[in-house]
Amino acid sequence: MMNQEVTDFIEAVKVPWQGELCAALREIVHTAIPEVQERIQYKKPHFLKNGKYAAVISTSKDAVSFTIFNTSELTLPEGFEGPPERKTIKLRQGQEADKQAWIALVTQASAGLS
């Protein structure tokens, strides 16, 4: 279900390519987890399944970061970094999310969130 605060966050992103990327990442999460719950926490969009973190989007001056939780059992593509339980990728201008691959990753990672 879409949360107005998350919509407001994305619409408030000042750099056009970052806003577009945030919207695309949100769509990936919603496709992967139809029952996802969203909320703003720590000033950034968090996506939850059954009350547990599934993904987070954040922006910085020159990048958009996408974190997937519950990744210990997954093999992630090059570019994702972090501890075994959560991996983050930073996308810069001109880089795109691999929509189908990331939908599969988020689906797999969130399958264990019961």
Buried (B, 14 or more C-beta within 10 A) or exposed (E): EEBEEBBEBBEEBEEEBBBBBBBBBBEBBBBBBEEBBBEBEEEBBBBBBEEEBBBBBBBEEEBBBBBBBBBEEBEBEEEBEBEEEBBBBBBEEEBEBBEEEBBBBBBBBBEBBE
